[in-house]
Amino acid sequence: MFTISGYKFPSSLFVTSEHMYFLPIEKTDNAEDQYFLCGLDDYIQQNIGLVQYIHFSEKRPETFREGTTIFSIETEKWTGFFIAPFTLQVVKRNTALLEKPTLINEDCYGKGWVVQVNLTPDTENKLTSLFYKENLVVWLEKEIAAEKGDKLDVS
């Protein structure tokens, strides 16, 4: 886990420019496919306010092509649509969020994950298009500095 200006990020996190994260779930010995938890990163969940409502796409089957909406989030002051950055399959939804959407604010990388997705070996290489480790730090530093106009603390 690392922290940038008070925002926390697991070291294995991949992040889109819309702040949707992909957090790898450990593969089982026989698994060819890679599974990830997806949700809102700490930066966005702290800045949008308390999540009041989540809407999961009703799309069936749950294979989402690049550019399609996977889920949307509403707060008192904001509505956001989270778009598939590449083709993926949603294998599980966190239905606990329907009753308590503030889990996203309370524990965004734990109980507040939104969907679990499957990436097949042919789509795993698309992760390189997301922000990860050093390039995540550089990108987020610039984003926070542009928004706040001040020097950042990276630890």
C-alpha positions in Angstrom: 0.0 0.0 0.0 1.3 3.5 -0.8 -0.1 6.9 0.0 -0.2 10.1 -2.2 -1.4 13.2 -0.3 -3.6 11.1 2.0 -5.1 8.9 -0.7 -4.3 5.2 -0.4 -3.5 2.7 -3.2 -2.7 -1.0 -3.0 0.6 -1.6 -4.8 -1.0 -4.1 -7.2 -3.7 -1.7 -8.3 -4.4 -0.7 -12.0 -6.5 2.5 -12.5 -8.3 4.0 -15.4 -8.3 7.8 -16.0 -11.9 7.8 -14.6 -10.5 6.3 -11.3 -12.0 2.9 -11.7 -9.6 0.4 -10.3 -8.7 -3.2 -11.2 -7.3 -5.1 -8.2 -6.0 -8.6 -9.0 -7.4 -11.6 -7.2 -4.9 -14.4 -6.8 -5.2 -17.1 -9.5 -5.8 -20.7 -8.5 -3.3 -23.2 -9.7 -5.4 -24.3 -12.7 -6.9 -21.0 -13.7 -6.1 -19.6 -17.1 -8.2 -16.5 -16.7 -7.4 -13.6 -14.4 -10.0 -12.2 -12.1 -10.1 -8.6 -10.7 -12.2 -6.7 -8.2 -13.3 -3.3 -9.7 -14.5 -0.2 -8.0 -13.7 3.4 -7.3 -10.2 4.3 -6.1 -9.6 6.2 -2.8 -9.1 9.5 -4.6 -12.4 9.6 -6.3 -14.4 8.2 -3.5 -13.1 10.9 -1.1 -13.8 13.6 -3.6 -17.3 12.7 -4.8 -18.9 12.6 -1.3 -21.1 9.8 0.2 -22.3 7.3 -2.3 -26.1 7.2 -2.2 -27.0 4.9 -5.1 -25.4 2.4 -7.4 -26.8 1.1 -10.6 -25.5 -2.1 -12.2 -26.0 -2.5 -15.9 -28.8 -4.9 -16.7 -26.9 -6.1 -19.8 -27.0 -9.9 -20.4 -24.8 -11.7 -21.0 -22.4 -9.7 -18.9 -19.6 -9.3 -21.4 -18.9 -5.6 -21.8 -17.2 -4.3 -24.9 -14.7 -1.4 -24.7 -16.6 1.8 -24.2 -19.8 0.4 -22.6 -21.1 1.4 -19.2 -20.6 -1.3 -16.5 -22.1 0.6 -13.6 -23.0 4.1 -12.4 -22.7 5.8 -9.0 -24.7 8.7 -7.6 -23.9 11.0 -4.7 -25.6 14.1 -3.6 -23.5 16.3 -5.9 -22.2 13.9 -8.6 -23.2 11.1 -11.0 -20.5 9.0 -12.7 -20.7 6.3 -15.3 -17.9 3.8 -15.3 -16.9 2.5 -18.7 -15.1 -0.7 -19.7 -11.6 0.3 -20.8 -11.4 -3.0 -22.8 -13.7 -6.0 -23.3 -14.3 -7.8 -20.0 -16.8 -10.1 -18.4 -18.5 -9.3 -15.1 -18.8 -12.5 -13.1 -20.1 -11.1 -9.9 -21.8 -7.9 -8.5 -21.4 -6.7 -5.0 -25.1 -6.7 -4.2 -24.4 -5.5 -0.6 -23.9 -2.1 -2.2 -27.6 -1.9 -3.1 -28.5 -1.8 0.6 -25.4 0.1 1.8 -23.7 2.0 -1.0 -21.6 3.9 1.5 -19.4 0.8 1.7 -17.6 2.3 -1.2 -16.6 5.3 1.0 -15.9 3.1 4.1 -13.7 0.5 2.5 -13.3 1.0 -1.3 -10.7 -1.8 -1.8 -12.4 -4.3 0.6 -16.1 -4.5 1.2 -16.8 -1.6 -1.2 -15.7 -3.3 -4.4 -18.4 -3.0 -7.1 -17.9 -5.8 -9.6 -15.6 -8.8 -10.1 -14.4 -9.2 -13.7 -12.7 -11.9 -15.7 -9.9 -11.1 -18.1 -9.0 -13.9 -20.4 -5.3 -14.3 -21.4 -5.9 -12.4 -24.7 -7.3 -9.4 -22.9 -4.8 -9.3 -19.9 -2.3 -7.4 -22.1 -4.8 -4.5 -22.1 -3.9 -3.8 -18.5 -0.8 -2.0 -19.8 -3.1 0.8 -21.0 -4.0 1.6 -17.4 -2.1 3.5 -14.7 0.0 1.2 -12.6 2.7 1.7 -9.9 5.2 4.5 -11.0 3.0 5.8 -13.8 0.0 5.8 -11.4 2.0 8.0 -9.0 3.1 10.4 -11.6 -0.4 10.7 -13.2 -2.2 11.1 -9.8 0.4 13.7 -8.6 -0.4 15.8 -11.7 -4.1 15.4 -11.3 -4.1 16.3 -7.7 -1.8 19.3 -8.2 -3.9 20.6 -11.1 -7.0 20.3 -8.9 -5.6 21.7 -5.7 -2.8 23.8 -7.1 -0.3 22.8 -4.4 2.8 20.6 -3.8 2.0 17.0 -3.0 3.4 14.6 -0.4 4.2 11.1 -1.8 5.1 8.4 0.7 
